[in-house]
């Protein structure tokens, strides 16, 4: 298994007209059994939010899921924290 080095990716979506301030974070982490976990955190900025962990057997599968989630969130208007909003 190759070492997967994706993330952490921090995205946010801010729309003052709709009183919306959201964050979405993606990261990967190796498991003790040779798999890779994809960790997602999301919620309103300033709160702890929610988290979900999904474990994959191969790093390629985790990478595909990471890319799919990133594209979906960027399509919904989320931008990287480093990018100008």
Secondary structure, DSSP 4 states (H G I P E B T S, - for coil): -PPP--EEEEEEEEEGGGTEEEEEEEEEEE-TTS-EEEEEEEEETTS--EEEEEEESSHHHHHHHHHHHHHHHHHTT-EETTS--
